[in-house]
Amino acid sequence: MKIGILGGTGPQGRGLARRFAAAGHDVLIGSRAAERGELIGAEDAQADDTNRITGGSNADVAAAAELVIVAVPYAGHAALLSALATELVGKIVVDCVNPLGFDQHGPFPLRVAAGSAAEEAQQLLPDSTVIAAFHHVSAVLLDDPTVDHFADDVLVLGEDRDGVSVVCDLAAAIPGARGIYAGRLRNAGQVEALTANLIAINRRYKTHAGLAITGLT
């Protein structure tokens, strides 16, 4: 599959690109500036040694990819998706954006009028299939080539059963991870907000906490 990552120049985007390329997918890293996307894509391809990672502008990546992952800061989320609605028609769009704020007391979830970033994305992209996933896997560990195993579960939410299945399978490209259906998009708000708790745990215990669901085989 040809996977595009919008905002793929950050650690989360780069880390996902590395994992998906290692699993045999072709990955396109997008950036607001085509030159930066191309540079990061070339650096990741050299580090990963798969020749499966390239880069370009967000618009070019959205047009070329079969499935697109949104990994931008929430502040730019709505503007980016609104601008790329045409390029994303008919595609699965995986939203892993966490609307968070930070103050002297630490991280906290932001209120989103649509209910969640994923629901906002579906409103902005009525002709795309929006799936919420990859909110809780540590970007630091994803982007660390020395880490070769994860014990994380990836919560996958969406309205389209086939789309959910595709993304659950994609989560398994992260070594050791599982993709688990966690409900419809209306449940995405608390999944995104839980990231604030994980960041608080990480800061308190100096770790990279993830999420594991018990009781499943």
C-alpha positions in Angstrom: 0.0 0.0 0.0 1.1 3.6 -0.7 0.8 5.5 2.6 1.0 9.2 2.9 1.8 11.0 6.2 0.7 14.6 6.4 3.0 16.5 8.7 5.3 13.5 8.5 8.5 15.5 9.4 7.9 15.3 13.1 9.0 12.3 15.3 5.6 10.6 15.1 5.4 10.9 11.3 9.0 9.8 10.8 8.6 6.9 13.2 5.4 5.6 11.6 7.1 6.0 8.2 10.0 3.9 9.3 7.8 1.1 10.7 5.5 1.0 7.7 8.4 1.0 5.2 10.1 -1.8 7.1 6.8 -3.8 6.7 6.9 -3.4 2.9 4.7 -0.3 2.4 5.7 2.6 0.2 5.6 5.8 2.3 5.3 9.4 1.3 6.2 12.0 3.9 4.4 15.3 3.5 5.3 18.8 4.7 4.0 22.3 4.2 7.2 22.9 2.3 7.9 20.4 -0.4 11.6 20.8 0.0 11.5 19.8 3.7 9.3 16.8 3.0 11.8 15.7 0.3 14.7 16.2 2.7 13.2 14.2 5.6 12.0 11.5 3.2 15.6 11.2 1.8 17.1 11.1 5.3 14.6 8.5 6.5 15.1 6.4 3.4 18.9 6.4 3.9 18.5 5.6 7.6 15.9 2.8 7.0 17.7 1.3 4.0 14.4 0.2 2.4 14.2 2.7 -0.5 10.5 2.9 0.3 10.4 6.4 1.8 10.1 9.6 -0.3 8.7 13.0 0.5 7.0 16.1 -0.9 4.4 18.7 -0.2 1.3 17.8 1.8 -0.8 18.4 -1.3 1.3 16.1 -3.5 1.4 13.4 -0.9 -2.4 13.6 -0.3 -3.0 13.2 -4.0 -0.6 10.3 -4.6 -1.3 8.2 -1.5 -3.9 5.4 -1.3 -4.2 5.9 2.5 -3.3 9.1 4.4 -2.3 9.6 8.0 -2.8 13.0 9.6 0.0 13.7 12.1 0.0 17.5 12.4 -0.4 19.7 15.5 -4.1 20.3 16.2 -3.6 24.1 15.6 -3.2 23.4 11.9 -5.6 20.4 11.6 -8.7 22.1 10.2 -7.0 24.4 7.8 -4.9 21.5 6.3 -7.8 19.1 5.8 -10.0 21.8 4.4 -7.4 22.7 1.8 -6.9 19.0 0.8 -10.5 17.8 0.7 -10.4 17.3 -3.0 -7.2 15.3 -2.9 -8.6 13.0 -0.2 -11.9 12.1 -1.8 -12.6 8.4 -1.6 -9.6 7.6 0.6 -9.1 6.3 4.1 -7.8 9.2 6.3 -6.3 8.1 9.6 -6.5 10.9 12.1 -4.0 10.5 15.0 -4.1 14.1 16.1 -4.5 14.8 19.9 -6.0 18.2 20.7 -3.9 19.1 23.8 -2.9 22.2 25.7 -0.1 22.7 28.2 0.3 25.1 31.1 2.2 25.2 34.4 0.1 22.2 35.7 0.9 20.0 32.7 -1.0 18.7 29.7 -4.8 18.8 29.3 -7.3 18.0 26.6 -8.7 20.9 24.6 -12.5 21.1 23.9 -13.3 20.5 20.2 -16.6 21.7 18.9 -17.1 18.6 16.8 -16.4 16.4 19.8 -12.9 15.2 18.7 -10.3 15.9 16.1 -11.4 12.8 14.2 -15.0 13.9 14.1 -13.9 17.3 13.0 -11.9 15.6 10.2 -15.0 13.7 9.1 -17.0 16.9 8.9 -14.4 18.5 6.8 -13.9 15.4 4.6 -17.4 14.2 3.9 -16.2 12.1 0.9 -13.4 10.4 2.8 -13.5 7.6 5.3 -12.0 8.9 8.5 -10.5 6.4 11.0 -9.1 7.5 14.4 -5.9 5.6 15.4 -2.2 5.7 16.5 -2.8 8.2 19.3 -0.9 6.5 22.1 2.2 4.9 20.6 5.2 6.8 21.8 6.6 9.0 19.0 10.0 8.9 20.7 10.1 5.1 20.5 8.6 4.9 17.0 11.4 7.2 15.8 14.2 5.2 17.6 15.7 2.6 15.2 17.1 0.7 18.2 13.6 -0.2 19.4 12.4 -3.3 17.6 9.4 -4.4 19.7 6.3 -2.7 21.2 3.9 -4.1 23.7 1.2 -1.5 22.7 -2.3 -1.8 21.6 -3.6 0.7 19.0 -7.2 1.8 19.5 -9.0 2.1 16.2 -12.3 3.9 15.9 -14.5 4.5 12.9 -17.9 4.1 11.2 -16.7 2.0 8.3 -16.0 -1.7 9.2 -13.7 -2.3 6.2 -11.7 0.9 6.9 -11.3 -0.1 10.6 -10.0 -3.6 9.5 -7.5 -2.0 7.1 -6.1 0.2 9.9 -6.1 -2.6 12.4 -4.0 -4.6 10.0 -1.7 -1.6 9.5 -1.2 -1.3 13.2 0.3 -4.8 13.2 3.1 -3.4 11.0 4.5 -1.9 14.3 6.4 -4.9 15.7 4.5 -6.4 18.7 1.5 -4.0 18.4 -2.1 -4.9 17.9 -4.9 -2.9 16.3 -8.1 -3.1 18.4 -11.6 -1.8 17.4 -12.6 0.6 20.1 -15.9 2.0 18.9 -17.4 4.6 16.5 -15.9 8.0 15.9 -18.2 9.5 18.6 -15.9 7.7 21.1 -12.7 9.3 19.8 -12.8 12.3 22.1 -11.8 10.4 25.2 -9.2 8.4 23.3 -7.5 11.6 22.2 -7.8 13.1 25.7 -6.2 10.1 27.3 -2.9 11.2 25.7 -2.8 14.0 28.3 -2.8 11.3 31.0 0.0 9.3 29.3 2.1 12.4 28.9 1.6 13.2 32.6 2.7 9.6 33.4 5.8 9.9 31.2 6.8 13.1 32.9 6.3 11.8 36.4 8.0 8.4 35.9 10.4 9.3 33.1 9.2 6.6 30.7 7.4 6.2 27.4 4.1 4.7 28.6 1.7 3.0 26.1 -1.6 1.3 26.3 -2.4 -2.4 26.6 -5.8 -4.0 26.7 -6.2 -7.1 28.8 -8.6 -10.0 28.3 -8.1 -10.3 24.5 -6.4 -13.2 22.8 
